[in-house]
Amino acid sequence: HIDCLAFNHDGTVLASSGDGTIRLWNMETHECLADITEDNRVIESVAFSPDGKTIAAGSWAHKVSLWDLETRHRYAILPESTCVHSICYSPDGKYICSSSDSRHLRLWNVESRTYSTLEGHTDSVWSVAFSPNGQRIASGSDDGTLRVFDTSSGKCTTILNGHDPDCTVYGVAFSPCNDFVASASDDGFIQLRRYS
């Protein structure tokens, strides 16, 4: 099975994974460019850096790994306390946000490899997304809520209910204009909320 997909910044390369291997695909020829092995543990999320030089992978091995795409060398490991479900880069590439079973988000400084903790959810967090301007992070959780965090303060500024509280919010996304945030849940609904 395949758990995750991500395009690079110009759409020429697609990354996929569902086992312990990241596969990179040439979108013009549809050929596999490379296999990157990640400890044979399930990878639930992959993300390209905005400059296209790095791919990050969040896995059941309790870590986020950073791979140099030119050398195929893993040059950094960002340790987590539990299985990682979702990762995303900030628009400027300076930060990575990760979510896991820990109920918290980690906002990693890519250069220093240090993190701040974003708290608010009461159960596992399955999805994270940066707003296009990089000022907010949205997250969806087993607690049935979508929460929005301010990236400067790390504080939860908004709790958006509406999904069945007994269901999980598996997907979140901001609109390109920053005005809307969408969420998807296993209650069978997609919700679109104005947020500005």
C-alpha positions in Angstrom: 0.0 0.0 0.0 1.0 3.7 -0.4 0.5 6.0 2.5 1.9 9.3 1.3 2.7 11.4 -1.7 4.4 14.7 -2.3 5.5 16.8 -5.4 8.7 18.8 -5.4 8.4 22.6 -5.9 8.3 22.6 -9.7 6.3 19.4 -10.1 9.0 17.4 -11.9 9.5 14.8 -9.2 6.9 12.9 -7.1 7.9 11.1 -3.9 5.9 8.2 -2.6 6.1 5.7 0.3 4.1 3.2 2.2 6.8 1.0 3.6 10.3 1.8 4.7 11.4 3.1 1.3 10.9 6.6 -0.3 10.6 6.3 -4.1 11.3 9.3 -6.3 9.5 9.4 -9.7 10.4 11.4 -12.8 7.1 13.0 -13.8 8.1 13.2 -17.5 9.3 9.7 -18.1 7.4 8.0 -15.1 10.6 6.2 -14.3 11.8 5.6 -10.7 14.8 7.9 -10.1 15.8 6.5 -6.8 14.9 4.4 -3.8 15.8 5.8 -0.4 15.5 3.3 2.5 14.4 4.5 5.8 15.1 1.7 8.4 12.3 -0.5 7.0 9.7 1.2 9.2 6.4 2.6 7.9 6.7 6.2 6.5 3.4 8.1 6.9 4.4 11.5 5.5 6.9 12.9 3.1 7.6 16.6 2.2 10.0 18.4 -0.1 11.8 21.5 1.1 10.7 24.6 -0.9 14.1 24.8 -2.6 13.8 21.1 -3.7 17.1 20.1 -2.2 15.8 18.0 0.8 13.1 15.5 1.4 11.8 15.0 4.9 10.2 11.7 6.0 8.1 11.1 9.1 7.9 7.5 10.2 6.8 4.9 12.8 10.5 4.9 13.9 9.7 7.9 16.1 11.7 10.4 14.0 11.7 12.8 11.1 14.6 12.2 8.7 16.1 14.7 6.4 17.7 13.5 3.1 19.9 15.4 0.7 18.4 14.7 -2.7 21.6 15.1 -4.6 23.7 12.7 -2.6 20.8 10.5 -1.3 22.5 10.9 2.1 20.5 11.3 5.4 22.1 14.3 7.0 19.8 14.9 10.0 17.4 13.0 12.3 14.8 15.0 14.3 13.8 12.6 17.1 10.1 12.2 18.2 8.6 10.4 21.2 6.0 8.4 19.2 5.0 7.5 15.6 5.0 10.5 13.3 1.8 11.0 11.3 2.3 14.2 9.3 5.0 16.7 8.5 5.1 19.9 6.5 7.7 22.6 5.6 7.1 26.3 6.3 6.9 28.3 3.0 10.4 29.7 3.6 11.9 26.3 4.4 13.2 27.3 7.8 10.8 25.2 9.8 9.2 21.8 9.8 6.1 21.0 11.7 5.4 17.4 12.8 2.5 15.7 14.4 2.3 12.4 16.2 0.6 10.3 18.8 1.9 12.6 21.5 -1.0 15.0 21.2 1.4 17.8 20.6 2.9 19.4 17.5 6.6 20.1 17.2 7.8 23.1 15.3 11.4 22.3 14.3 14.1 24.9 13.4 15.7 23.1 10.5 19.1 24.8 10.9 19.5 24.4 14.7 17.5 21.2 14.9 15.7 22.4 18.0 12.0 22.6 18.5 9.2 24.3 20.3 6.1 22.4 21.4 2.6 23.5 20.3 0.0 22.2 22.8 -3.8 22.1 22.7 -5.0 18.8 21.3 -6.2 16.1 23.7 -5.5 13.1 21.4 -3.2 12.0 18.6 -2.6 14.6 15.8 -2.9 13.2 12.3 -2.5 16.2 10.0 -0.7 19.5 9.9 -0.4 22.4 7.3 1.3 25.8 7.2 -0.7 28.7 5.9 0.8 30.2 2.7 2.1 33.2 4.5 3.7 31.0 7.2 2.0 32.7 10.1 -0.3 29.9 11.1 -0.4 26.1 11.4 -3.6 24.1 11.2 -3.8 20.6 12.7 -6.4 17.9 12.9 -6.7 15.3 15.6 -8.4 12.2 17.0 -10.1 14.7 19.4 -12.4 15.7 16.5 -11.1 19.3 16.3 -9.2 21.4 13.9 -6.9 23.9 15.7 -5.0 26.8 14.4 -1.7 27.9 16.0 0.2 31.2 15.7 3.7 30.3 14.5 5.4 33.2 16.3 3.9 32.6 19.8 3.2 28.9 19.5 -0.2 29.5 21.0 -3.5 27.9 19.9 -5.5 30.8 18.6 -8.6 29.1 17.3 -10.5 25.8 18.0 -12.8 24.9 15.1 -15.5 22.3 16.0 -18.2 21.0 13.7 -17.0 17.5 12.9 -18.4 14.5 14.9 -16.4 14.7 18.1 -16.0 10.9 18.1 -14.3 10.9 14.7 -10.8 11.9 13.6 -9.8 14.9 11.5 -7.4 13.3 9.1 -6.7 16.2 6.7 -6.3 20.0 6.9 -5.4 22.6 4.3 -5.3 26.4 3.9 -6.5 28.1 0.7 -3.8 29.9 -1.3 -5.3 33.3 -0.3 -5.0 32.5 3.4 -8.8 33.2 3.9 -10.1 29.6 4.3 -9.1 26.5 6.1 -10.5 23.1 5.1 -10.7 19.9 7.2 -11.6 16.3 6.3 -12.9 13.8 8.9 -13.9 10.1 8.9 -17.4 11.4 9.8 -17.7 11.7 6.0 -17.7 15.5 5.7 -15.3 18.2 4.5 -15.7 21.5 6.2 -14.6 24.8 4.8 -14.3 27.7 7.2 -13.4 31.3 6.5 -10.3 32.3 8.6 -8.6 35.6 8.3 
